[in-house]
């Protein structure tokens, strides 16, 4: 078996939303992330696929959504990513609580976890999300997007994902195979009936943590749940070696699939969570200039020939712009 390069951490997280405009308004205007790609679900081209990230779509920063409007409300449970956490600079949580109050965001009291302060909240579809205060190093690879949120408070990529699992041991072995190391366990009251949280760390600086919690609480996919989590395997060779290692764990990964902005391998880990391995290249700026990311509907590959048909099935959406928001506020004051 080829030597496995440890994953550097999370590449992206893909979730299920409802109304596409509401989804876009929240993640762009309220949370201040950049829409770096407006496209379609390549397996269901009548559905949007939105990618929200830092200013340059750096690996480890993109939260993506399938807005399946006709799907029912989901429920977080065993065999799912139960919550996704983002990094924010130290001292930012007062700003974020004030912002959440202003925008009517549903949030909980702060909690301490592994020596860090965490602010749990939910998006408009009920998706559990968290902000975690961390020290952002000067050489951090992320680039803050500052159209709606100033740089000293802006989201700086992923911190972690939490997995709810019925039988954690086999998944923890898989995480070790993927190159993550167990770094600690602590009581986590209120998270799940299991209460004990085990943390694994990858080699990178962004999206490096995976937390594991035991629970048999039943869930179902729908609005407000995570569809899958992708891990960084930067090159094709890295991905191929990781794919072989996953097969060695008794799992059944797909062949490589070209997703246009990265190449992917998918598999369900032992407890049913859908994992993806994703390359770094060619990136979100491979088909749009960096300054214009998200400015148009991008239809990759053979889908471009079906543009009229596909656009007729999609709800019209407007990307929030700071200038438009300021104009509307000024008119309201008048």
C-alpha positions as CSV (number, residue, x, y, z in Angstrom):
1,X,0.0,0.0,0.0
2,X,1.3,3.5,-0.9
3,X,2.3,5.7,2.1
4,X,-0.6,7.8,3.2
5,X,-0.1,11.6,3.6
6,X,-2.2,12.6,6.6
7,X,-5.1,14.8,5.8
8,X,-4.5,18.4,6.8
9,X,-8.1,18.7,7.9
10,X,-11.6,19.6,6.6
11,X,-11.8,20.8,3.0
12,X,-15.5,21.7,3.0
13,X,-18.8,20.8,4.6
14,X,-22.0,20.4,2.6
15,X,-25.4,20.9,4.1
16,X,-29.1,20.8,3.2
17,X,-31.1,24.1,3.2
18,X,-34.6,25.2,2.3
19,X,-35.3,28.6,0.7
20,X,-32.2,29.5,-1.4
21,X,-32.6,33.3,-0.9
22,X,-32.9,33.0,2.8
23,X,-29.9,30.7,2.9
24,X,-27.8,33.2,0.8
25,X,-28.8,36.2,2.8
26,X,-27.8,34.6,6.1
27,X,-24.5,33.1,5.1
28,X,-23.4,36.2,3.1
29,X,-24.9,39.2,4.9
30,X,-25.3,37.9,8.5
31,X,-22.2,35.8,8.8
32,X,-20.1,37.7,6.3
33,X,-18.8,34.9,4.2
34,X,-18.2,35.3,0.5
35,X,-20.3,33.6,-2.2
36,X,-17.3,32.1,-4.1
37,X,-19.4,29.8,-6.4
38,X,-23.0,29.8,-7.5
39,X,-23.6,26.6,-9.3
40,X,-25.8,23.5,-9.3
41,X,-25.9,20.1,-7.6
42,X,-24.2,18.0,-10.3
43,X,-26.2,15.0,-9.3
44,X,-29.5,17.0,-9.3
45,X,-29.0,19.9,-11.7
46,X,-32.4,21.4,-10.9
47,X,-31.0,22.4,-7.5
48,X,-28.6,25.1,-6.7
49,X,-25.2,24.5,-5.1
50,X,-23.9,27.5,-3.1
51,X,-20.3,27.8,-1.8
52,X,-19.6,30.3,1.0
53,X,-16.0,30.8,2.0
54,X,-13.2,33.3,2.8
55,X,-12.2,35.9,0.2
56,X,-10.3,33.4,-2.0
57,X,-12.1,30.2,-1.4
58,X,-9.1,28.7,0.5
59,X,-9.4,25.0,1.2
60,X,-10.8,24.6,4.7
61,X,-13.1,27.6,4.5
62,X,-16.1,26.6,2.3
63,X,-19.5,25.8,3.7
64,X,-21.7,24.6,0.8
65,X,-25.5,24.1,0.5
66,X,-28.0,22.2,-1.5
67,X,-31.2,24.3,-1.1
68,X,-33.8,21.5,-1.6
69,X,-36.9,23.6,-1.1
70,X,-39.4,20.7,-1.1
71,X,-37.5,18.5,1.4
72,X,-38.9,18.3,4.9
73,X,-37.2,19.5,8.1
74,X,-34.3,17.2,9.2
75,X,-33.3,16.1,12.6
76,X,-29.7,15.8,13.8
77,X,-28.9,12.3,15.1
78,X,-26.5,9.4,15.1
79,X,-24.6,8.8,11.9
80,X,-24.4,12.5,11.1
81,X,-22.1,15.6,11.5
82,X,-24.1,17.1,14.3
83,X,-22.5,20.5,14.3
84,X,-20.0,22.5,12.4
85,X,-17.7,25.1,14.1
86,X,-15.8,28.1,12.6
87,X,-12.8,30.0,13.9
88,X,-13.1,33.6,14.8
89,X,-10.3,35.8,16.2
90,X,-9.9,36.0,20.0
91,X,-12.2,38.6,21.6
92,X,-14.8,38.5,18.8
93,X,-17.7,36.8,20.5
94,X,-19.1,40.1,22.0
95,X,-19.3,41.4,18.5
96,X,-21.0,38.3,17.3
97,X,-23.6,38.2,20.1
98,X,-24.4,41.9,19.3
99,X,-24.7,41.0,15.6
100,X,-26.9,38.0,16.3
101,X,-29.2,40.2,18.4
102,X,-29.4,42.7,15.6
103,X,-30.2,40.1,13.0
104,X,-32.5,37.9,15.2
105,X,-30.2,34.9,15.2
106,X,-31.1,32.0,17.6
107,X,-28.0,31.5,19.8
108,X,-27.2,29.8,23.1
109,X,-24.9,30.8,26.0
110,X,-21.2,30.4,25.5
111,X,-19.5,27.2,26.6
112,X,-15.9,26.3,27.4
113,X,-14.5,23.3,25.5
114,X,-10.9,22.1,25.5
115,X,-9.8,25.5,26.8
116,X,-11.6,27.5,24.1
117,X,-14.8,29.6,24.2
118,X,-17.6,28.5,22.0
119,X,-20.8,30.3,20.9
120,X,-23.4,27.9,19.6
121,X,-26.1,29.1,17.2
122,X,-28.5,28.0,14.5
123,X,-29.0,29.1,10.9
124,X,-32.5,29.9,9.6
125,X,-33.0,26.2,8.7
126,X,-32.0,25.1,12.2
127,X,-28.6,23.9,11.3
128,X,-26.4,23.7,14.4
129,X,-23.3,25.9,14.0
130,X,-20.6,27.3,16.4
131,X,-18.1,30.1,16.5
132,X,-14.9,29.3,18.4
133,X,-12.4,32.0,19.5
134,X,-8.9,31.2,18.6
135,X,-5.6,33.0,18.1
136,X,-5.2,33.6,14.3
137,X,-1.4,33.4,13.5
138,X,0.1,36.0,11.2
139,X,0.9,33.3,8.5
140,X,-2.7,31.9,8.6
141,X,-3.7,30.8,5.1
142,X,-7.2,32.2,5.2
143,X,-8.1,35.6,3.8
144,X,-11.0,37.4,5.6
145,X,-13.9,38.7,3.4
146,X,-14.8,42.1,4.8
147,X,-17.8,43.3,2.8
148,X,-20.2,42.9,5.8
149,X,-17.9,42.0,8.8
150,X,-14.6,43.7,9.7
151,X,-11.4,41.7,9.4
152,X,-10.8,41.6,13.2
153,X,-14.1,39.7,13.7
154,X,-14.5,37.8,10.4
155,X,-14.9,34.1,10.2
156,X,-11.5,32.5,9.4
157,X,-12.4,29.0,8.1
158,X,-13.4,25.9,9.9
159,X,-12.5,25.0,13.4
160,X,-14.1,21.5,13.7
161,X,-16.9,19.1,13.0
162,X,-18.6,17.0,15.6
163,X,-19.7,13.5,14.7
164,X,-22.6,11.8,16.6
165,X,-21.9,8.0,16.4
166,X,-23.6,4.9,17.8
167,X,-20.3,2.9,17.9
168,X,-17.4,5.4,17.9
169,X,-14.5,3.0,18.1
170,X,-14.4,1.9,14.5
171,X,-14.7,5.5,13.3
172,X,-12.0,6.6,15.7
173,X,-9.7,3.9,14.2
174,X,-10.5,5.3,10.7
175,X,-9.6,8.8,11.8
176,X,-6.3,7.5,12.9
177,X,-5.8,5.8,9.6
178,X,-6.5,9.2,7.9
179,X,-3.7,10.7,9.9
180,X,-5.6,12.4,12.8
181,X,-4.3,12.0,16.3
182,X,-6.4,11.8,19.5
183,X,-5.6,14.8,21.6
184,X,-8.0,14.6,24.5
185,X,-11.3,13.6,26.0
186,X,-13.6,15.6,28.2
187,X,-17.1,15.5,29.7
188,X,-19.4,17.4,27.4
189,X,-22.8,17.7,29.3
190,X,-25.8,18.6,27.3
191,X,-24.3,17.7,23.9
192,X,-25.7,14.1,23.6
193,X,-26.9,11.4,25.9
194,X,-23.3,10.1,25.8
195,X,-21.8,13.3,27.1
196,X,-18.1,12.3,26.6
197,X,-16.4,14.2,23.7
198,X,-13.1,12.8,22.2
199,X,-11.1,15.2,20.0
200,X,-8.9,14.3,17.1
201,X,-6.5,16.8,15.4
202,X,-5.2,16.8,11.8
203,X,-1.9,18.2,10.7
204,X,-3.1,21.5,9.2
205,X,-4.0,24.8,10.8
206,X,-7.6,25.3,9.4
207,X,-10.4,22.8,10.0
208,X,-8.0,20.6,12.0
209,X,-10.4,19.1,14.6
210,X,-12.9,16.3,14.5
211,X,-14.8,15.6,17.7
212,X,-16.6,12.3,18.4
213,X,-19.6,11.9,20.6
214,X,-21.5,8.7,21.3
215,X,-25.2,8.6,20.9
216,X,-28.0,6.3,19.5
217,X,-30.4,9.3,19.2
218,X,-32.2,8.8,15.8
219,X,-31.9,11.5,13.1
220,X,-33.1,12.1,9.6
221,X,-31.7,14.1,6.7
222,X,-33.5,17.2,5.7
223,X,-33.4,21.0,6.1
224,X,-30.9,21.9,8.8
225,X,-28.6,18.9,8.6
226,X,-25.2,18.2,7.1
227,X,-25.1,16.1,3.9
228,X,-21.3,15.3,4.0
229,X,-17.9,16.4,5.2
230,X,-14.9,16.6,2.9
231,X,-11.3,16.1,4.0
232,X,-8.2,17.6,2.3
233,X,-6.2,15.2,0.1
234,X,-4.4,18.0,-1.8
235,X,-3.0,16.0,-4.8
236,X,-4.3,13.1,-6.8
237,X,-1.5,10.9,-5.3
238,X,-2.5,11.9,-1.8
239,X,-6.1,11.0,-2.6
240,X,-5.3,7.7,-4.3
241,X,-3.2,6.6,-1.3
242,X,-5.9,7.6,1.2
243,X,-8.5,5.8,-0.9
244,X,-6.5,2.6,-0.7
245,X,-6.1,3.1,3.1
246,X,-9.9,3.5,3.4
247,X,-10.4,0.3,1.5
248,X,-8.1,-1.3,3.9
249,X,-10.5,-0.4,6.7
250,X,-13.2,-2.5,5.0
251,X,-15.0,0.5,3.4
252,X,-16.1,1.0,-0.2
253,X,-14.9,4.3,-1.6
254,X,-16.1,5.5,-5.0
255,X,-13.7,6.0,-7.9
256,X,-12.5,9.5,-8.3
257,X,-15.2,11.9,-9.5
258,X,-14.4,15.2,-11.2
259,X,-16.3,18.0,-9.4
260,X,-14.8,20.7,-11.6
261,X,-13.2,22.7,-8.8
262,X,-11.8,19.7,-7.1
263,X,-11.7,15.9,-7.6
264,X,-13.6,13.8,-5.1
265,X,-13.9,10.3,-3.6
266,X,-16.9,9.5,-1.4
267,X,-17.6,6.7,1.1
268,X,-19.7,6.1,4.2
269,X,-17.7,5.5,7.2
270,X,-18.6,2.7,9.7
271,X,-21.3,4.6,11.4
272,X,-22.9,6.0,8.3
273,X,-21.5,9.5,8.0
274,X,-20.8,10.4,4.4
275,X,-17.1,11.3,4.0
276,X,-15.5,12.9,1.0
277,X,-11.8,13.2,0.0
278,X,-11.2,16.4,-2.0
279,X,-8.1,17.7,-3.9
280,X,-7.0,21.3,-3.7
281,X,-6.9,21.9,-7.4
282,X,-8.1,23.4,-9.6
283,X,-9.9,25.7,-7.2
284,X,-12.8,28.1,-7.3
285,X,-11.0,30.6,-9.5
286,X,-10.3,28.1,-12.3
287,X,-13.4,29.3,-14.2
288,X,-14.0,32.8,-12.8
289,X,-11.6,35.7,-12.0
290,X,-10.9,36.0,-8.3
291,X,-12.6,39.4,-8.2
292,X,-15.8,38.0,-9.8
293,X,-16.2,34.8,-7.8
294,X,-19.9,33.9,-7.4
295,X,-21.0,36.7,-9.8
296,X,-22.8,34.4,-12.2
297,X,-24.3,30.9,-12.4
298,X,-21.5,28.5,-13.3
299,X,-22.6,25.4,-15.1
300,X,-19.6,23.0,-15.3
301,X,-18.8,20.7,-18.2
302,X,-21.7,19.3,-20.2
303,X,-24.3,21.3,-18.1
304,X,-23.5,24.5,-20.0
305,X,-25.3,23.2,-23.1
306,X,-28.4,22.8,-20.9
307,X,-28.3,26.3,-19.5
308,X,-31.8,27.5,-20.6
309,X,-33.4,24.3,-19.3
310,X,-31.6,24.4,-16.0
311,X,-32.1,28.1,-15.3
312,X,-35.9,27.7,-15.9
313,X,-35.9,25.2,-12.9
314,X,-34.1,27.5,-10.5
315,X,-35.5,30.1,-8.2
316,X,-34.2,33.6,-8.9
317,X,-31.8,34.8,-6.2
318,X,-30.0,38.0,-5.5
319,X,-26.5,38.1,-3.9
320,X,-26.5,40.5,-0.9
321,X,-24.2,43.5,-1.4
322,X,-23.1,45.9,1.3
323,X,-23.8,49.0,-0.9
324,X,-27.4,47.8,-1.4
325,X,-27.9,47.2,2.3
326,X,-26.6,50.7,3.1
327,X,-28.9,52.3,0.6
328,X,-31.9,50.5,1.9
329,X,-31.0,51.5,5.5
330,X,-30.6,55.1,4.4
331,X,-33.9,55.1,2.7
332,X,-35.6,53.6,5.7
333,X,-34.1,56.4,7.9
334,X,-35.5,59.0,5.5
